[in-house]
Amino acid sequence: MLQLPNGCTCSELSVYPNNWDKSGASVKKDWYIQYYFYDPSFKDTKKYPLLKIVKGGINTFKTLAERRRAVSIVMEEHKYLLEHLGYNPILKKCISPVRTEYEVDPNTRFIDALKSAAGKLKLVDSTKSDLKSVIRGVEKASTDLRFTTLPISQIRRKHIKSILEHIGNTNPKFSANRFNKYRSYLLMIFKELEELEATDVDPITKISKQKIVHKMRDLLTPEQRIKIDKHLKENNYCFWRFLQIFFHSGARETELLRIQVKDVDITRQRYKVLIKKGRNSRETERTIKDTALPLWEELIKDCS
């Protein structure tokens, strides 16, 4: 018997036909999963026990291999509903199990736990976007490898390595640099999961980074720079001005675009900039060079 939330139990899930995983199984018959469900609240009724039949689209698959895979997936999903989400087939809905003190329960499904932990991280918008992309990639690979129903407490280094290898084998654009990005973001998430006591294992640290070949950049020649500079100044002065300020600022484009008038001190030739990186943000002052000072003055004069 399986012990379920809220005092309920059920028999082990079985498949009809019982030779579904043998070579003689036939796909000409309808297949289904069945089990007996016991809810003490219905002990004195005809619904105790309840015989539950689950088909879930299994019979839409016509080959033996596809049908077996469908049965395995539906069985895992239904067991997860019963054991972790408190699904009650008598009431035909999930009854939330008694809440624990965990923010992310160790029994939480792998991908759900990643998303919950990622949502708790304080990150800049660009990092949040990258993190969501990584989780989507991991979720797709986990579905293919049938890891999605594993509780987070059971995820080990072998699972993460298999996921990263699967992504590399199915995505030709998955470079060594992208591999290391995935590793870095997953390390960030699992650190949070450890702090939340959802897992006692760090499956990431001992996965080695991949070596990256740093290629030389193509640089503009002095003649090309002069040509571009002349063209922009004549045809798009505002962009030319931004380019000059950016070149002499030592700041990122996104940092410059966040600057307001109150952040600029023309007299001292200083400006204040907010640097955002990963979880951290800090303000710092930078110098306005003499070369770029007239352009800064132009901008301040035109601003409200």
C-alpha positions as a Markdown table, in Angstrom:
| # | Residue | x | y | z |
|---|---|---|---|---|
| 1 | Met | 0.0 | 0.0 | 0.0 |
| 2 | Leu | 1.1 | 3.6 | -0.7 |
| 3 | Gln | 0.8 | 6.1 | 2.1 |
| 4 | Leu | -0.7 | 9.3 | 0.8 |
| 5 | Pro | -1.3 | 12.8 | 2.2 |
| 6 | Asn | -4.3 | 13.5 | 4.4 |
| 7 | Gly | -4.5 | 9.9 | 5.8 |
| 8 | Cys | -5.4 | 8.3 | 2.5 |
| 9 | Thr | -3.8 | 5.2 | 1.0 |
| 10 | Cys | -3.9 | 3.3 | -2.3 |
| 11 | Ser | -2.8 | 0.1 | -3.8 |
| 12 | Glu | 0.2 | -0.1 | -6.0 |
| 13 | Leu | -0.6 | 1.1 | -9.5 |
| 14 | Ser | -0.9 | -1.7 | -12.0 |
| 15 | Val | -1.3 | -1.8 | -15.8 |
| 16 | Tyr | -3.7 | -3.7 | -18.0 |
| 17 | Pro | -2.7 | -5.8 | -19.8 |
| 18 | Asn | -0.4 | -7.2 | -17.2 |
| 19 | Asn | 2.1 | -8.2 | -19.9 |
| 20 | Trp | 2.4 | -4.6 | -21.1 |
| 21 | Asp | 6.1 | -4.6 | -20.7 |
| 22 | Lys | 6.7 | -8.0 | -22.3 |
| 23 | Ser | 7.3 | -8.8 | -26.0 |
| 24 | Gly | 3.9 | -10.4 | -26.4 |
| 25 | Ala | 1.9 | -7.3 | -25.5 |
| 26 | Ser | -0.8 | -6.3 | -28.0 |
| 27 | Val | -1.7 | -2.7 | -28.9 |
| 28 | Lys | -5.0 | -3.8 | -30.4 |
| 29 | Lys | -6.5 | -3.8 | -26.9 |
| 30 | Asp | -7.2 | -0.7 | -24.8 |
| 31 | Trp | -4.5 | -0.3 | -22.1 |
| 32 | Tyr | -5.1 | 1.4 | -18.7 |
| 33 | Ile | -3.7 | 1.9 | -15.3 |
| 34 | Gln | -5.8 | 1.0 | -12.2 |
| 35 | Tyr | -5.5 | 1.1 | -8.4 |
| 36 | Tyr | -7.7 | 1.0 | -5.3 |
| 37 | Phe | -8.0 | 4.3 | -3.4 |
| 38 | Tyr | -8.9 | 4.4 | 0.3 |
| 39 | Asp | -10.2 | 7.6 | 1.9 |
| 40 | Pro | -11.1 | 7.1 | 5.6 |
| 41 | Ser | -13.7 | 9.9 | 5.2 |
| 42 | Phe | -15.7 | 7.5 | 2.9 |
| 43 | Lys | -15.2 | 4.3 | 5.0 |
| 44 | Asp | -18.9 | 3.7 | 5.5 |
| 45 | Thr | -19.8 | 4.3 | 1.8 |
| 46 | Lys | -19.7 | 2.4 | -1.4 |
| 47 | Lys | -16.7 | 4.5 | -2.4 |
| 48 | Tyr | -14.4 | 2.7 | 0.0 |
| 49 | Pro | -12.4 | 1.5 | -1.7 |
| 50 | Leu | -12.7 | 3.2 | -5.0 |
| 51 | Leu | -11.4 | 1.4 | -8.1 |
| 52 | Lys | -9.8 | 4.1 | -10.2 |
| 53 | Ile | -9.1 | 3.6 | -13.9 |
| 54 | Val | -6.6 | 5.9 | -15.7 |
| 55 | Lys | -6.2 | 6.1 | -19.4 |
| 56 | Gly | -4.9 | 9.6 | -20.0 |
| 57 | Gly | -4.5 | 9.3 | -23.8 |
| 58 | Ile | -2.5 | 6.1 | -23.6 |
| 59 | Asn | -4.4 | 4.4 | -26.4 |
| 60 | Thr | -3.8 | 7.2 | -28.9 |
| 61 | Phe | -0.3 | 5.7 | -29.4 |
| 62 | Lys | -0.3 | 2.8 | -31.8 |
| 63 | Thr | 3.2 | 1.3 | -31.6 |
| 64 | Leu | 4.3 | -0.8 | -28.7 |
| 65 | Ala | 7.3 | 1.4 | -27.8 |
| 66 | Glu | 5.2 | 4.6 | -27.8 |
| 67 | Arg | 2.5 | 3.0 | -25.7 |
| 68 | Arg | 4.9 | 1.7 | -23.1 |
| 69 | Arg | 6.5 | 5.1 | -22.8 |
| 70 | Ala | 3.1 | 6.7 | -22.5 |
| 71 | Val | 2.1 | 4.3 | -19.7 |
| 72 | Ser | 5.3 | 5.0 | -17.8 |
| 73 | Ile | 4.9 | 8.7 | -18.1 |
| 74 | Val | 1.2 | 8.7 | -17.1 |
| 75 | Met | 1.9 | 6.4 | -14.2 |
| 76 | Glu | 4.7 | 8.6 | -12.9 |
| 77 | Glu | 2.6 | 11.7 | -13.3 |
| 78 | His | -0.4 | 10.1 | -11.5 |
| 79 | Lys | 1.7 | 8.8 | -8.6 |
| 80 | Tyr | 3.1 | 12.4 | -8.2 |
| 81 | Leu | -0.5 | 13.7 | -8.1 |
| 82 | Leu | -1.4 | 11.2 | -5.4 |
| 83 | Glu | 1.7 | 11.2 | -3.3 |
| 84 | His | 2.7 | 14.9 | -3.4 |
| 85 | Leu | -0.3 | 17.0 | -4.4 |
| 86 | Gly | -2.9 | 15.1 | -2.5 |
| 87 | Tyr | -5.1 | 14.1 | -5.4 |
| 88 | Asn | -8.3 | 12.5 | -4.3 |
| 89 | Pro | -10.0 | 10.6 | -7.1 |
| 90 | Ile | -13.3 | 10.4 | -5.1 |
| 91 | Leu | -13.5 | 14.2 | -4.9 |
| 92 | Lys | -11.8 | 14.5 | -8.3 |
| 93 | Lys | -9.5 | 17.3 | -7.1 |
| 94 | Cys | -6.2 | 17.9 | -5.2 |
| 95 | Ile | -6.5 | 18.4 | -1.4 |
| 96 | Ser | -3.5 | 20.3 | -0.3 |
| 97 | Pro | -1.4 | 18.2 | 2.1 |
| 98 | Val | -0.8 | 19.4 | 5.6 |
| 99 | Arg | 1.8 | 22.3 | 5.2 |
| 100 | Thr | 5.3 | 21.8 | 6.5 |
| 101 | Glu | 7.8 | 24.4 | 7.6 |
| 102 | Tyr | 9.7 | 24.1 | 4.3 |
| 103 | Glu | 9.5 | 27.0 | 1.8 |
| 104 | Val | 10.5 | 24.5 | -0.9 |
| 105 | Asp | 9.6 | 20.9 | 0.3 |
| 106 | Pro | 12.3 | 18.2 | -0.4 |
| 107 | Asn | 9.5 | 16.2 | -2.1 |
| 108 | Thr | 8.8 | 19.1 | -4.6 |
| 109 | Arg | 9.2 | 17.9 | -8.2 |
| 110 | Phe | 12.6 | 18.8 | -9.7 |
| 111 | Ile | 11.6 | 21.5 | -12.2 |
| 112 | Asp | 9.0 | 23.0 | -9.9 |
| 113 | Ala | 11.7 | 23.3 | -7.2 |
| 114 | Leu | 14.1 | 25.0 | -9.7 |
| 115 | Lys | 11.4 | 27.6 | -10.6 |
| 116 | Ser | 10.5 | 28.2 | -6.9 |
| 117 | Ala | 14.1 | 28.8 | -5.9 |
| 118 | Ala | 14.8 | 31.0 | -9.0 |
| 119 | Gly | 11.8 | 33.1 | -8.0 |
| 120 | Lys | 13.4 | 33.8 | -4.6 |
| 121 | Leu | 16.7 | 35.1 | -6.0 |
| 122 | Lys | 17.2 | 38.8 | -6.1 |
| 123 | Leu | 18.6 | 39.4 | -9.6 |
| 124 | Val | 18.8 | 42.1 | -12.3 |
| 125 | Asp | 16.3 | 41.8 | -15.1 |
| 126 | Ser | 18.9 | 40.5 | -17.7 |
| 127 | Thr | 20.0 | 37.8 | -15.3 |
| 128 | Lys | 16.4 | 36.8 | -14.6 |
| 129 | Ser | 15.8 | 36.5 | -18.3 |
| 130 | Asp | 18.9 | 34.3 | -18.8 |
| 131 | Leu | 17.9 | 32.1 | -15.8 |
| 132 | Lys | 14.4 | 31.5 | -17.2 |
| 133 | Ser | 16.0 | 30.4 | -20.5 |
| 134 | Val | 18.2 | 28.0 | -18.7 |
| 135 | Ile | 15.3 | 26.5 | -16.7 |
| 136 | Arg | 13.3 | 26.1 | -20.0 |
| 137 | Gly | 16.3 | 24.2 | -21.5 |
| 138 | Val | 16.7 | 22.0 | -18.4 |
| 139 | Glu | 12.9 | 21.3 | -18.3 |
| 140 | Lys | 12.9 | 20.2 | -22.0 |
| 141 | Ala | 15.8 | 17.8 | -21.4 |
| 142 | Ser | 14.3 | 16.5 | -18.2 |
| 143 | Thr | 11.1 | 15.7 | -20.0 |
| 144 | Asp | 13.0 | 13.7 | -22.6 |
| 145 | Leu | 15.0 | 11.9 | -19.9 |
| 146 | Arg | 12.0 | 11.4 | -17.7 |
| 147 | Phe | 13.5 | 13.3 | -14.7 |
| 148 | Thr | 10.7 | 15.8 | -14.2 |
| 149 | Thr | 8.8 | 13.7 | -11.6 |
| 150 | Leu | 11.9 | 13.1 | -9.4 |
| 151 | Pro | 11.8 | 15.1 | -6.1 |
| 152 | Ile | 14.4 | 17.7 | -5.8 |
| 153 | Ser | 16.0 | 15.8 | -2.8 |
| 154 | Gln | 16.8 | 12.9 | -5.1 |
| 155 | Ile | 18.6 | 14.9 | -7.9 |
| 156 | Arg | 22.2 | 14.0 | -8.1 |
| 157 | Arg | 25.2 | 15.0 | -10.2 |
| 158 | Lys | 24.5 | 12.1 | -12.7 |
| 159 | His | 21.1 | 13.7 | -13.4 |
| 160 | Ile | 22.6 | 17.1 | -14.1 |
| 161 | Lys | 25.4 | 15.7 | -16.3 |
| 162 | Ser | 22.8 | 13.7 | -18.3 |
| 163 | Ile | 20.7 | 16.8 | -18.8 |
| 164 | Leu | 23.6 | 18.9 | -20.0 |
| 165 | Glu | 24.9 | 16.1 | -22.3 |
| 166 | His | 21.4 | 15.7 | -23.7 |
| 167 | Ile | 21.1 | 19.4 | -24.4 |
| 168 | Gly | 24.5 | 19.4 | -26.1 |
| 169 | Asn | 23.5 | 16.4 | -28.3 |
| 170 | Thr | 20.2 | 17.9 | -29.3 |
| 171 | Asn | 21.2 | 21.6 | -29.7 |
| 172 | Pro | 24.0 | 22.3 | -32.2 |
| 173 | Lys | 24.3 | 25.8 | -30.8 |
| 174 | Phe | 25.1 | 24.6 | -27.3 |
| 175 | Ser | 28.7 | 25.8 | -27.1 |
| 176 | Ala | 31.2 | 25.3 | -24.3 |
| 177 | Asn | 30.5 | 28.9 | -23.2 |
| 178 | Arg | 26.7 | 28.1 | -23.0 |
| 179 | Phe | 27.5 | 24.9 | -21.1 |
| 180 | Asn | 29.4 | 27.0 | -18.5 |
| 181 | Lys | 26.5 | 29.5 | -18.3 |
| 182 | Tyr | 24.1 | 26.7 | -17.5 |
| 183 | Arg | 26.4 | 25.3 | -14.9 |
| 184 | Ser | 26.8 | 28.8 | -13.3 |
| 185 | Tyr | 23.1 | 29.4 | -13.2 |
| 186 | Leu | 22.2 | 25.9 | -11.8 |
| 187 | Leu | 24.9 | 26.4 | -9.2 |
| 188 | Met | 23.2 | 29.6 | -8.1 |
| 189 | Ile | 19.8 | 27.9 | -7.9 |
| 190 | Phe | 21.1 | 24.8 | -6.0 |
| 191 | Lys | 22.8 | 27.0 | -3.5 |
| 192 | Glu | 19.5 | 28.6 | -2.8 |
| 193 | Leu | 17.8 | 25.2 | -2.5 |
| 194 | Glu | 20.4 | 24.1 | 0.0 |
| 195 | Glu | 19.7 | 27.2 | 2.1 |
| 196 | Leu | 16.0 | 26.4 | 1.9 |
| 197 | Glu | 16.8 | 22.8 | 3.1 |
| 198 | Ala | 15.1 | 21.4 | 0.0 |
| 199 | Thr | 18.2 | 19.3 | -0.7 |
| 200 | Asp | 21.4 | 18.3 | 1.2 |
| 201 | Val | 23.3 | 17.7 | -2.0 |
| 202 | Asp | 25.3 | 20.1 | -4.3 |
| 203 | Pro | 25.2 | 18.3 | -7.6 |
| 204 | Ile | 26.9 | 21.1 | -9.6 |
| 205 | Thr | 30.2 | 22.1 | -8.1 |
| 206 | Lys | 32.1 | 18.9 | -9.1 |
| 207 | Ile | 30.9 | 19.1 | -12.7 |
| 208 | Ser | 33.9 | 20.5 | -14.5 |
| 209 | Lys | 33.7 | 23.6 | -16.7 |
| 210 | Gln | 34.3 | 23.2 | -20.4 |
| 211 | Lys | 37.4 | 24.8 | -22.0 |
| 212 | Ile | 36.5 | 27.8 | -24.1 |
| 213 | Val | 38.5 | 28.9 | -27.2 |
| 214 | His | 38.8 | 32.7 | -27.1 |
| 215 | Lys | 38.7 | 34.0 | -30.6 |
| 216 | Met | 40.3 | 37.3 | -31.8 |
| 217 | Arg | 37.9 | 40.1 | -32.5 |
| 218 | Asp | 37.7 | 41.8 | -35.8 |
| 219 | Leu | 38.7 | 45.4 | -35.2 |
| 220 | Leu | 38.0 | 48.5 | -37.3 |
| 221 | Thr | 40.9 | 50.0 | -39.0 |
| 222 | Pro | 41.8 | 53.7 | -38.3 |
| 223 | Glu | 40.4 | 54.6 | -41.8 |
| 224 | Gln | 37.1 | 52.8 | -41.1 |
| 225 | Arg | 36.7 | 54.6 | -37.7 |
| 226 | Ile | 37.2 | 58.0 | -39.4 |
| 227 | Lys | 34.7 | 57.1 | -42.1 |
| 228 | Ile | 32.0 | 55.9 | -39.5 |
| 229 | Asp | 32.7 | 58.9 | -37.3 |
| 230 | Lys | 32.1 | 61.3 | -40.1 |
| 231 | His | 29.0 | 59.6 | -41.4 |
| 232 | Leu | 27.3 | 59.5 | -37.9 |
| 233 | Lys | 28.2 | 63.1 | -37.1 |
| 234 | Glu | 26.6 | 64.3 | -40.4 |
| 235 | Asn | 23.6 | 61.9 | -40.5 |
| 236 | Asn | 22.8 | 61.0 | -36.8 |
| 237 | Tyr | 24.2 | 63.6 | -34.5 |
| 238 | Cys | 22.5 | 62.3 | -31.3 |
| 239 | Phe | 23.8 | 58.8 | -31.8 |
| 240 | Trp | 27.3 | 60.2 | -32.7 |
| 241 | Arg | 27.2 | 62.2 | -29.4 |
| 242 | Phe | 26.2 | 59.1 | -27.4 |
| 243 | Leu | 29.0 | 57.1 | -29.1 |
| 244 | Gln | 31.6 | 59.7 | -28.1 |
| 245 | Ile | 30.4 | 59.8 | -24.5 |
| 246 | Phe | 30.2 | 56.0 | -24.3 |
| 247 | Phe | 33.8 | 55.7 | -25.7 |
| 248 | His | 35.2 | 58.0 | -23.1 |
| 249 | Ser | 33.0 | 56.9 | -20.2 |
| 250 | Gly | 34.3 | 53.5 | -19.2 |
| 251 | Ala | 30.7 | 52.4 | -18.6 |
| 252 | Arg | 28.3 | 49.9 | -20.1 |
| 253 | Glu | 25.6 | 51.1 | -22.5 |
| 254 | Thr | 22.8 | 50.0 | -20.1 |
| 255 | Glu | 24.5 | 51.9 | -17.2 |
| 256 | Leu | 24.7 | 55.1 | -19.2 |
| 257 | Leu | 21.0 | 54.9 | -20.3 |
| 258 | Arg | 19.9 | 54.8 | -16.7 |
| 259 | Ile | 21.6 | 58.1 | -15.8 |
| 260 | Gln | 19.4 | 61.0 | -14.9 |
| 261 | Val | 20.3 | 64.8 | -14.6 |
| 262 | Lys | 20.5 | 64.5 | -10.8 |
| 263 | Asp | 23.3 | 62.0 | -11.2 |
| 264 | Val | 25.6 | 64.4 | -13.1 |
| 265 | Asp | 27.8 | 67.0 | -11.5 |
| 266 | Ile | 29.3 | 69.1 | -14.4 |
| 267 | Thr | 31.3 | 71.3 | -12.0 |
| 268 | Arg | 33.2 | 68.4 | -10.6 |
| 269 | Gln | 33.2 | 66.5 | -13.9 |
| 270 | Arg | 31.7 | 63.5 | -12.2 |
| 271 | Tyr | 28.6 | 61.3 | -12.7 |
| 272 | Lys | 27.0 | 58.6 | -10.6 |
| 273 | Val | 26.2 | 55.3 | -12.1 |
| 274 | Leu | 24.4 | 52.2 | -10.8 |
| 275 | Ile | 26.3 | 49.0 | -11.6 |
| 276 | Lys | 24.1 | 45.8 | -11.6 |
| 277 | Lys | 25.7 | 42.4 | -11.8 |
| 278 | Gly | 24.2 | 39.1 | -10.8 |
| 279 | Arg | 22.6 | 39.5 | -7.3 |
| 280 | Asn | 24.6 | 42.6 | -6.5 |
| 281 | Ser | 24.1 | 46.3 | -7.2 |
| 282 | Arg | 26.3 | 49.2 | -6.2 |
| 283 | Glu | 26.6 | 52.9 | -7.0 |
| 284 | Thr | 29.9 | 54.4 | -8.0 |
| 285 | Glu | 31.2 | 57.7 | -9.4 |
| 286 | Arg | 33.1 | 58.1 | -12.6 |
| 287 | Thr | 35.0 | 60.9 | -14.2 |
| 288 | Ile | 33.8 | 63.0 | -17.2 |
| 289 | Lys | 36.9 | 63.4 | -19.4 |
| 290 | Asp | 37.7 | 66.9 | -20.7 |
| 291 | Thr | 37.3 | 65.6 | -24.3 |
| 292 | Ala | 33.7 | 64.6 | -23.7 |
| 293 | Leu | 32.7 | 67.4 | -21.3 |
| 294 | Pro | 31.2 | 69.7 | -24.0 |
| 295 | Leu | 28.9 | 66.9 | -25.1 |
| 296 | Trp | 27.8 | 66.2 | -21.5 |
| 297 | Glu | 27.1 | 70.0 | -21.2 |
| 298 | Glu | 24.9 | 69.8 | -24.3 |
| 299 | Leu | 22.8 | 67.0 | -22.9 |
| 300 | Ile | 22.4 | 68.7 | -19.5 |
| 301 | Lys | 21.3 | 71.9 | -21.2 |
| 302 | Asp | 18.7 | 70.1 | -23.2 |
| 303 | Cys | 17.3 | 68.2 | -20.3 |
| 304 | Ser | 14.4 | 69.2 | -17.9 |
